[in-house]
Amino acid sequence: MEYNGGSVIAMKGKNCVAIATDLRIGQQAMLLATNFDKVFKATDRIYVGLPGLATDTTTLREKFRYRLNMYRMKEDREIEPETFAHLMSSTLYERRFGPYFIEPVVAGINSKSEPFIVNSDVIGCLNYAKDFVVSGTASDRLFGMAESLWEPDLEPEDLFETISQTMLNGIERDALSGMGVLVRVITPDRVIERTLKCRMD
């Protein structure tokens, strides 16, 4: 889980949700690149963060893309975040005897415009939360920051500020995360995407 490093956090707001990732990929202490996005777009309203082993991040990204395309063709509609969480869980549980070294985070808005966040362990055990979920090498630090900064019913701009401060301060204390932060705030009608600078050492 710590070979390539990286961290992801998702937070709920008022009719909006945010997900943020750092951009570092390394080989233990050695830096490889500073543009590795660990969050991918599942649908227009669902984003999935895949921190962990980088090869498994790529493998699962393609696997989820395939399964989402199959769902779209079969059902003739977009998948709901709750349904996608169960699809993700069963995909991970299939490989429970030789798991993917990934602890995914899902953030999305459902068809009723309600925010939804969940994270999972390596074998697909889902953890629902009313406030925020974290994953990756800086998760202990992110928990502490999020506990002190998060408030209920944050508006999109306030949610962006809260998740940004949490992420920037959390990864600053973790050598395996950092090199910039990519934040996405998902609202019922649009997705706001911003890149933040942070310490590059």
C-alpha positions, -999 to +999 in steps of 0.1 A: +000+000+000+029+024+006+052+014-023+040+042-047+024+065-020-005+089-025-037+100-007-073+107-015-101+124+005-138+129-002-162+153+017-199+160+018-214+195+015-249+209+010-261+193-022-225+189-033-195+167-028-157+171-032-129+147-039-092+156-038-060+137-046-023+145-044-003+142-077+028+123-065+039+089-077+070+074-064+089+042-059+092+042-021+113+074-013+122+080-050+100+104-069+089+093-104+064+119-115+043+148-102+012+145-125-003+111-115-040+117-110-055+090-088-091+101-093-110+091-124-144+100-138-169+072-137-199+092-149-206+130-150-217+128-114-194+101-099-157+102-093-135+074-079-102+078-061-078+048-063-048+053-040-024+024-035-002+004-058+000+023-091-003-008-114-035-018-096-048+018-099-044+015-137-059-020-138-089-011-117-095+021-137-098+000-169-119-027-152-144-001-138-145+016-172-154-017-189-181-026-163-196+009-164-198+007-202-215-027-199-240-013-174-248+016-196-254-006-226-276-031-207-296-006-186-296+023-210-290+048-182-262+061-160-253+042-129-263+056-094-234+062-069-249+037-045-251+010-072-215+018-083-203+014-047-217-022-047-202-029-082-169-017-069-172-038-037-180-070-057-151-064-081-127-062-052-142-091-033-138-113-064-100-110-058-101-115-020-074-142-020-050-121-041-064-086-036-057-054-055-036-032-032-061-003-035-084+013-010-110+031-032-129+063-024-162+071-042-178+106-043-209+114-063-243+130-065-273+108-070-304+115-092-322+132-062-292+156-060-281+141-027-243+138-019-229+103-015-194+093-003-180+059+006-146+042+009-136+006+010-108-017+021-088-040-002-115-067-002-145-045-008-159-038+027-178-005+023-176+023+049-204+049+045-199+083+062-220+114+068-190+138+067-158+126+050-137+095+040-100+093+036-076+067+021-039+064+013-005+070+031-015+103+047-049+091+060-040+095+097-030+131+092-060+138+069-084+124+095-071+148+121-073+179+098-108+170+085-121+164+120-111+200+130-121+218+098-153+200+084-187+215+092-222+203+080-240+218+050-210+236+034-217+255+002-195+245-028-170+273-024-167+267+014-164+229+008-136+236-017-117+257+009-122+231+036-111+201+015-081+221+001-068+231+036-073+196+049-054+181+020-026+206+019-020+204+056-024+166+058+000+157+030+026+182+042+033+158+071+036+127+048+068+121+027+049+097+003+022+122-007+023+157-022+037+174-053+004+193-058-033+186-052-062+182-077-096+191-062-130+184-078-162+198-064-193+180-079-226+198-078-259+187-095-252+209-126-214+211-129-180+199-118-154+225-106-118+213-110-089+231-096-051+223-092-033+235-061+004+241-056+021+228-025+056+221-012+077+203-038+103+187-016 
